[in-house]
Amino acid sequence: MSIMVTRSSMPKLEDYIEEIKPVFESHHLTNMGPVYKKFQKQLIDYLEVPELSLFANGHMALEVAIHALGLRCEGGEVITTPFTFVSTTHAIVRNGLKPVFCDIKPDDYTIDTEKIEELITDRTVAIMPVHVYGNLCDVEAIDRIAKKHNLKVIYDAAHAFGVKYKGIGAGNFGDASMFSFHATKVFNTVEGGAVAFRDRKYGEPLHELKNFGIHGAEDVTEIGCNAKMDEFRAAMGICNLRRIEECIAARAGAAGRYNERLGNVPGIRLCTPQKDVLPNYAYYPVYFDESVFGRSRDDVFEELKKHDIFARKYFYPAINEMTCYRGQYNRNTPVAHDVSQHILTLPLYEGLSQEEVDRICDVILG
Ligand SMILES: *Cc1c(COP(=O)(O)O)cnc(C)c1O
């Protein structure tokens, strides 16, 4: 049986049917109906964030957040990292802003806060760091830098659902944080996403911009888009949220088995647990140092494939080396380049058994 890199968590069909019954009675399918509102409230409680707006997907949530925070301006620059999913950069560029790539740290792959300030110019409007793999950025250092230079901070927290730092939910840092509920994420609504934020003044622009910029009943004040979450996805979210603890616990079990098998292998580098961070086991990234391990990342990837096991070169290539961005923005990010050449994320999902983890590790270590 083949093993894919991920497999979506799903509720029992009966639970979902139960949750969408009222929608079939009311015919209220979308436009922030009662299921949306119920799910929104549950998420605010679970993520322990002050405010939250739900979206059709994480990407549009990020794109609209940049717009809603008033960052759009001629020549504006946003400091971000090239070691992420391409959505992060697309959201900046599609808002007419320029991404300025900051390098990452070699241990947890998040933005290297020591290198942010040298990239700040009088055109910088924001920092957009990524809690990559659910590893939290140095939120305290980023906060200090942002305050000192009067910059907004939007976190791409697509991977950080349920992660906490010193007991505080990941969605509480910066001006806004985007969570993705895509089918492949720790928590899913099929497709979906959210923006968590603290300042209530962002509630109205987020709400209006995801609904065409419609303001009141008879006017349109902004050039918005359509990125609303519908009632069916909200119902899926309600069902999956009920199971989130067991889902994360199952991932923790599989990750623990990987740690046992791969923890002390020369040439294999794993992410070490972060201090004061409650993790969510979103991904299992492994760095292969060919000169010590004997085989390269690509060798291991191909060998796994021969055994019907599908890992993912996530993230490769680095964003500033992709065809759509190559040559347009700065590429002096050597750590991100190096990591993208050596990293492989191994299968990890609820339902991945210890025997399957062993089968994967046997091939890697074989
Ligand atoms: C998944 C993801 C997104 C986009 O979220 P979607 O819900 O798929 O639109 C953005 N950034 C990162 C880092 C992601 O992994």
The ligand as an SDF file (V2000), in Angstrom:
LIG
                    3D

 15 15  0  0  0  0  0  0  0  0999 V2000
   -1.1820   26.2820    2.8560 C   0  0  0  0  0  0  0  0  0  0  0  0
   -0.3910   27.5340    2.9720 C   0  0  0  0  0  0  0  0  0  0  0  0
   -0.8800   28.7850    2.5520 C   0  0  0  0  0  0  0  0  0  0  0  0
   -2.1510   28.9480    1.7640 C   0  0  0  0  0  0  0  0  0  0  0  0
   -3.2620   28.4520    2.3780 O   0  0  0  0  0  0  0  0  0  0  0  0
   -4.4760   27.8640    1.4900 P   0  0  0  0  0  0  0  0  0  0  0  0
   -5.5290   27.6180    2.5140 O   0  0  0  0  0  0  0  0  0  0  0  0
   -3.9980   26.6240    0.8140 O   0  0  0  0  0  0  0  0  0  0  0  0
   -4.8800   28.9200    0.5160 O   0  0  0  0  0  0  0  0  0  0  0  0
   -0.1130   29.9070    2.7930 C   0  0  0  0  0  0  0  0  0  0  0  0
    1.0890   29.8210    3.3950 N   0  0  0  0  0  0  0  0  0  0  0  0
    1.6050   28.6590    3.7950 C   0  0  0  0  0  0  0  0  0  0  0  0
    2.9310   28.6380    4.4700 C   0  0  0  0  0  0  0  0  0  0  0  0
    0.9000   27.4620    3.5640 C   0  0  0  0  0  0  0  0  0  0  0  0
    1.4440   26.2940    3.9120 O   0  0  0  0  0  0  0  0  0  0  0  0
  1  2  1  0
  2  3  1  0
  2 14  2  0
  3  4  1  0
  3 10  2  0
  4  5  1  0
  5  6  1  0
  6  7  2  0
  6  8  1  0
  6  9  1  0
 10 11  1  0
 11 12  2  0
 12 13  1  0
 12 14  1  0
 14 15  1  0
M  END
$$$$
